[in-house]
Protein backbone atom coordinates (compact mmCIF):
# COMPACT_ATOMS: atom_id res chain seq x y z
CA UNK A 1 0.00 0.00 0.00
CA UNK A 2 1.09 3.57 -0.57
CA UNK A 3 0.17 7.09 0.49
CA UNK A 4 -2.38 8.08 1.79
CA UNK A 5 -2.99 4.70 3.49
CA UNK A 6 0.36 4.88 5.31
CA UNK A 7 0.67 8.11 7.28
CA UNK A 8 3.36 7.79 9.96
CA UNK A 9 2.49 11.28 11.21
CA UNK A 10 -0.73 9.90 12.68
CA UNK A 11 1.27 8.66 15.68
CA UNK A 12 3.12 11.98 16.13
CA UNK A 13 0.15 14.29 16.59
CA UNK A 14 0.20 14.66 20.37
CA UNK A 15 2.66 14.21 23.22
CA UNK A 16 0.59 11.31 24.55
CA UNK A 17 0.69 9.48 21.20
CA UNK A 18 4.42 10.06 20.84
CA UNK A 19 5.04 8.72 24.34
CA UNK A 20 2.84 5.70 23.70
CA UNK A 21 4.97 4.48 20.79
CA UNK A 22 8.39 5.67 21.97
CA UNK A 23 10.95 2.93 21.37
CA UNK A 24 13.82 4.08 23.59
CA UNK A 25 13.45 5.35 27.16
CA UNK A 26 15.98 7.05 29.39
CA UNK A 27 16.20 5.77 32.93
CA UNK A 28 18.68 6.92 35.54
CA UNK A 29 19.47 3.29 36.36
CA UNK A 30 21.71 3.16 33.28
CA UNK A 31 23.98 6.10 34.18
CA UNK A 32 27.31 6.40 36.03
CA UNK A 33 28.87 9.62 37.33
CA UNK A 34 32.68 9.93 37.11
CA UNK A 35 34.34 11.45 40.21
CA UNK A 36 37.93 12.57 40.79
CA UNK A 37 39.38 12.15 44.29
CA UNK A 38 42.61 13.46 45.78
CA UNK A 39 44.20 13.87 49.22
CA UNK A 40 43.32 16.78 51.50
CA UNK A 41 40.30 18.12 53.38
CA UNK A 42 37.53 20.48 52.37
CA UNK A 43 39.00 20.48 48.88
CA UNK A 44 36.77 21.11 45.87
CA UNK A 45 39.05 22.15 43.04
CA UNK A 46 37.25 23.11 39.79
CA UNK A 47 38.54 21.58 36.56
CA UNK A 48 38.60 24.43 33.99
CA UNK A 49 38.39 22.16 30.92
CA UNK A 50 35.48 20.20 32.46
CA UNK A 51 33.02 22.92 33.53
CA UNK A 52 30.97 21.84 36.53
CA UNK A 53 33.39 19.04 37.53
CA UNK A 54 35.90 19.14 40.41
CA UNK A 55 38.74 17.28 42.01
CA UNK A 56 37.44 16.36 45.48
CA UNK A 57 39.01 15.43 48.77
CA UNK A 58 37.46 12.36 50.40
CA UNK A 59 35.21 14.40 52.72
CA UNK A 60 33.92 16.44 49.77
CA UNK A 61 33.58 13.28 47.71
CA UNK A 62 31.27 11.86 50.36
CA UNK A 63 29.20 15.07 50.28
CA UNK A 64 28.98 14.92 46.50
CA UNK A 65 27.97 11.27 46.64
CA UNK A 66 25.26 12.16 49.13
CA UNK A 67 23.82 14.69 46.70
CA UNK A 68 23.94 12.10 43.91
CA UNK A 69 22.23 9.46 46.04
CA UNK A 70 19.47 11.91 46.94
CA UNK A 71 18.90 12.52 43.24
CA UNK A 72 18.69 8.78 42.60
CA UNK A 73 22.05 8.31 40.85
CA UNK A 74 22.86 4.60 41.20
CA UNK A 75 26.59 4.46 40.47
CA UNK A 76 29.88 6.36 40.40
CA UNK A 77 33.27 5.55 38.91
CA UNK A 78 36.37 6.75 40.77
CA UNK A 79 39.63 8.17 39.44
CA UNK A 80 42.45 9.06 41.83
CA UNK A 81 45.04 11.84 41.85
CA UNK A 82 47.93 10.93 44.17
CA UNK A 83 50.27 13.23 46.06
CA UNK A 84 53.24 11.21 44.85
CA UNK A 85 53.97 9.60 41.49
CA UNK A 86 56.65 7.04 40.73
CA UNK A 87 57.49 4.36 38.16
CA UNK A 88 55.62 1.58 39.98
CA UNK A 89 52.28 3.42 40.46
CA UNK A 90 52.48 2.89 44.21
CA UNK A 91 49.97 5.70 44.80
CA UNK A 92 47.25 3.66 43.10
CA UNK A 93 46.57 1.74 46.31
CA UNK A 94 46.33 4.86 48.47
CA UNK A 95 43.66 7.48 47.81
CA UNK A 96 41.15 5.37 45.86
CA UNK A 97 40.78 2.54 48.44
CA UNK A 98 40.36 5.22 51.12
CA UNK A 99 37.63 6.84 49.04
CA UNK A 100 35.90 3.51 48.37
CA UNK A 101 35.76 2.67 52.08
CA UNK A 102 34.36 6.10 52.92
CA UNK A 103 31.67 5.87 50.25
CA UNK A 104 30.60 2.32 51.13
CA UNK A 105 30.42 3.20 54.82
CA UNK A 106 28.09 6.14 54.19
CA UNK A 107 26.16 4.83 51.19
CA UNK A 108 26.26 1.03 51.03
CA UNK A 109 23.59 1.07 48.33
CA UNK A 110 25.69 3.23 45.98
CA UNK A 111 27.42 1.17 43.30
CA UNK A 112 31.11 2.08 43.38
CA UNK A 113 33.16 1.29 40.28
CA UNK A 114 36.93 1.68 40.52
CA UNK A 115 38.86 2.50 37.37
CA UNK A 116 41.98 0.34 37.22
CA UNK A 117 44.72 2.14 35.36
CA UNK A 118 48.20 3.35 36.24
CA UNK A 119 48.63 6.55 34.23
CA UNK A 120 47.54 8.90 37.05
CA UNK A 121 50.07 7.30 39.39
CA UNK A 122 53.08 6.93 37.08
CA UNK A 123 55.72 9.66 36.98
CA UNK A 124 55.84 9.33 33.18
CA UNK A 125 52.06 9.36 32.69
CA UNK A 126 51.83 6.12 30.74
CA UNK A 127 49.44 3.29 31.54
CA UNK A 128 52.11 0.70 32.27
CA UNK A 129 55.68 -0.01 33.30
CA UNK A 130 58.18 1.67 30.97
CA UNK A 131 61.38 -0.12 30.00
CA UNK A 132 63.85 1.26 27.46
CA UNK A 133 61.36 3.94 26.48
CA UNK A 134 58.50 1.53 25.76
CA UNK A 135 55.50 0.34 27.77
CA UNK A 136 56.21 -3.24 28.82
CA UNK A 137 52.92 -5.12 28.57
CA UNK A 138 53.74 -8.21 30.63
CA UNK A 139 55.58 -6.34 33.38
CA UNK A 140 52.46 -4.19 33.83
CA UNK A 141 50.01 -7.03 34.43
CA UNK A 142 51.04 -7.83 38.04
CA UNK A 143 50.68 -4.16 38.99
CA UNK A 144 47.20 -3.96 37.48
CA UNK A 145 46.19 -7.16 39.27
CA UNK A 146 47.51 -5.82 42.59
CA UNK A 147 45.56 -2.58 42.19
CA UNK A 148 42.34 -4.40 41.26
CA UNK A 149 42.60 -6.63 44.34
CA UNK A 150 43.21 -3.58 46.57
CA UNK A 151 40.08 -1.92 45.21
CA UNK A 152 37.96 -5.04 45.66
CA UNK A 153 39.27 -5.48 49.20
CA UNK A 154 38.29 -1.88 49.98
CA UNK A 155 34.72 -2.63 48.87
CA UNK A 156 34.54 -1.70 45.19
CA UNK A 157 31.49 -3.27 43.57
CA UNK A 158 33.12 -3.40 40.12
CA UNK A 159 36.71 -3.01 38.92
CA UNK A 160 37.23 -1.46 35.50
CA UNK A 161 40.62 -1.92 33.79
CA UNK A 162 41.17 0.85 31.26
CA UNK A 163 44.85 0.40 30.41
CA UNK A 164 44.51 -1.65 27.19
CA UNK A 165 47.34 -4.06 28.04
CA UNK A 166 46.98 -7.46 26.39
CA UNK A 167 45.91 -10.15 28.85
CA UNK A 168 45.01 -7.81 31.70
CA UNK A 169 41.49 -9.14 32.19
CA UNK A 170 42.78 -12.69 32.69
CA UNK A 171 45.47 -11.45 35.10
CA UNK A 172 42.96 -9.45 37.12
CA UNK A 173 40.37 -12.23 37.16
CA UNK A 174 42.94 -14.72 38.40
CA UNK A 175 44.20 -12.37 41.12
CA UNK A 176 40.69 -11.49 42.29
CA UNK A 177 39.71 -15.15 42.52
CA UNK A 178 42.86 -16.10 44.42
CA UNK A 179 42.19 -13.28 46.89
CA UNK A 180 38.63 -14.48 47.50
CA UNK A 181 36.88 -11.82 45.40
CA UNK A 182 35.19 -14.27 43.07
CA UNK A 183 32.00 -12.21 43.02
CA UNK A 184 33.64 -8.92 41.97
CA UNK A 185 32.71 -8.19 38.33
CA UNK A 186 35.14 -6.80 35.78
CA UNK A 187 33.97 -4.01 33.49
CA UNK A 188 36.66 -3.99 30.83
CA UNK A 189 37.43 -1.00 28.64
CA UNK A 190 37.51 -3.54 25.84
CA UNK A 191 37.68 -1.17 22.87
CA UNK A 192 39.40 2.02 23.98
CA UNK A 193 40.54 4.12 21.06
CA UNK A 194 43.47 6.56 20.99
CA UNK A 195 41.05 9.46 20.76
CA UNK A 196 41.47 13.21 20.40
CA UNK A 197 38.62 13.62 22.89
CA UNK A 198 40.52 12.69 26.08
CA UNK A 199 42.29 16.01 26.67
CA UNK A 200 40.12 17.41 29.48
CA UNK A 201 40.28 14.11 31.36
CA UNK A 202 44.07 14.28 31.34
CA UNK A 203 43.78 17.72 32.92
CA UNK A 204 41.37 16.37 35.53
CA UNK A 205 43.45 13.31 36.37
CA UNK A 206 46.77 15.12 35.91
CA UNK A 207 47.93 12.27 33.70
CA UNK A 208 49.27 13.44 30.32
CA UNK A 209 52.15 11.25 29.09
CA UNK A 210 55.52 12.92 29.63
CA UNK A 211 56.89 11.54 26.36
CA UNK A 212 55.38 10.05 23.23
CA UNK A 213 51.73 9.09 23.13
CA UNK A 214 49.48 6.10 23.88
CA UNK A 215 48.93 4.84 20.36
CA UNK A 216 51.00 1.69 20.92
CA UNK A 217 48.37 0.38 23.34
CA UNK A 218 45.16 2.33 22.76
CA UNK A 219 43.41 1.42 19.51
CA UNK A 220 43.50 3.05 16.08
CA UNK A 221 40.10 4.71 15.65
CA UNK A 222 39.94 3.40 12.07
CA UNK A 223 39.72 -0.26 13.17
CA UNK A 224 36.29 -1.70 13.86
CA UNK A 225 37.10 -5.37 13.18
CA UNK A 226 40.03 -5.15 15.57
CA UNK A 227 37.72 -3.68 18.20
CA UNK A 228 35.43 -6.68 17.89
CA UNK A 229 38.43 -8.97 18.35
CA UNK A 230 39.43 -7.04 21.48
CA UNK A 231 35.93 -7.45 22.90
CA UNK A 232 35.96 -11.18 22.16
CA UNK A 233 39.35 -11.59 23.84
CA UNK A 234 38.25 -9.75 26.98
CA UNK A 235 35.09 -11.82 27.23
CA UNK A 236 37.11 -15.01 26.84
CA UNK A 237 39.40 -13.80 29.65
CA UNK A 238 36.48 -13.25 32.02
CA UNK A 239 35.10 -9.74 31.49
CA UNK A 240 31.51 -9.38 32.71
CA UNK A 241 30.80 -6.02 31.04
CA UNK A 242 32.59 -4.52 28.03
CA UNK A 243 33.04 -0.81 27.43
CA UNK A 244 33.42 1.19 24.24
CA UNK A 245 35.30 4.50 24.49
CA UNK A 246 34.73 7.19 23.27
CA UNK A 247 30.97 6.96 22.90
CA UNK A 248 29.69 9.43 20.33
CA UNK A 249 32.10 8.55 17.53
CA UNK A 250 31.62 4.80 18.14
CA UNK A 251 27.85 4.37 18.13
CA UNK A 252 27.89 1.91 15.25
CA UNK A 253 30.46 -0.14 17.15
CA UNK A 254 28.29 -0.16 20.28
CA UNK A 255 25.51 -1.56 18.11
CA UNK A 256 27.76 -4.21 16.52
CA UNK A 257 29.11 -5.36 19.89
CA UNK A 258 25.62 -5.60 21.37
CA UNK A 259 24.27 -7.53 18.42
CA UNK A 260 27.20 -9.93 18.17
CA UNK A 261 27.95 -10.73 21.81
CA UNK A 262 24.67 -10.17 23.71
CA UNK A 263 26.46 -9.02 26.85
CA UNK A 264 26.14 -5.83 28.92
CA UNK A 265 27.74 -2.99 26.97
CA UNK A 266 28.95 0.26 28.51
CA UNK A 267 29.81 3.47 26.68
CA UNK A 268 31.99 6.27 28.04
CA UNK A 269 30.75 9.71 27.00
CA UNK A 270 34.24 11.12 27.40
CA UNK A 271 35.58 14.43 28.62
CA UNK A 272 36.10 16.04 25.22
CA UNK A 273 32.58 15.12 24.13
CA UNK A 274 31.27 16.74 27.30
CA UNK A 275 33.52 19.81 27.01
CA UNK A 276 32.67 20.59 23.38
CA UNK A 277 28.94 20.43 24.09
CA UNK A 278 29.41 22.58 27.20
CA UNK A 279 31.23 25.17 25.09
CA UNK A 280 28.38 25.32 22.58
CA UNK A 281 25.87 25.64 25.42
CA UNK A 282 27.85 28.41 27.14
CA UNK A 283 27.95 30.30 23.85
CA UNK A 284 24.17 30.03 23.53
CA UNK A 285 24.37 27.90 20.40
CA UNK A 286 22.55 24.86 21.82
CA UNK A 287 19.87 24.18 24.41
CA UNK A 288 21.57 22.20 27.20
CA UNK A 289 18.78 19.91 28.34
CA UNK A 290 17.47 19.09 24.86
CA UNK A 291 20.89 18.43 23.30
CA UNK A 292 22.16 16.26 26.16
CA UNK A 293 18.99 14.19 26.31
CA UNK A 294 19.18 13.67 22.54
CA UNK A 295 22.76 12.42 22.78
CA UNK A 296 21.93 10.03 25.61
CA UNK A 297 18.91 8.65 23.75
CA UNK A 298 21.21 8.09 20.78
CA UNK A 299 23.63 6.07 22.90
CA UNK A 300 20.84 4.00 24.40
CA UNK A 301 19.35 3.47 20.93
CA UNK A 302 22.76 2.28 19.73
CA UNK A 303 22.70 -0.45 22.38
CA UNK A 304 24.51 1.00 25.41
CA UNK A 305 23.20 -0.60 28.60
CA UNK A 306 25.45 1.60 30.77
CA UNK A 307 26.53 5.17 30.05
CA UNK A 308 29.40 6.78 31.94
CA UNK A 309 28.91 10.52 31.55
CA UNK A 310 29.72 13.80 33.30
CA UNK A 311 26.10 14.77 32.65
CA UNK A 312 24.73 12.17 35.09
CA UNK A 313 23.95 14.61 37.91
CA UNK A 314 22.14 16.94 35.49
CA UNK A 315 20.29 14.01 33.95
CA UNK A 316 19.07 13.01 37.40
CA UNK A 317 17.36 16.39 37.75
CA UNK A 318 16.02 16.51 34.22
CA UNK A 319 14.58 13.00 34.27
CA UNK A 320 12.74 13.81 37.49
CA UNK A 321 11.13 16.79 35.77
CA UNK A 322 9.84 14.86 32.77
Secondary structure, DSSP 4 states (H G I P E B T S, - for coil): --TTS--GGGGGSSHHHHHHT------GGGEEEEEEEESSSS-EEE-TTSTT-EEE-HHHHHHHHHHHHHHT--EEEEEEE-S--BTT-GGGGTHHHHHHHHHHHH-TTSEEEEEE-SGGGBTT--SS-EETTEE-HHHHHHHHHHHHHHHHHHT-SEEEE-S--TTHHHHHHHHHHHTT-TT-EEEEEEEEB--GGGHHHHHHHT---SSS-STTTSBPTT-HHHHHHHHHHHHHHT-SEEEEESSGGGHHHHHHHHHHH-SEEEEEE-HHHHHHHHHHHHTTSS-HHHHHHHHHHHHHHHT-SEEEETTHHHHHHHHHH-
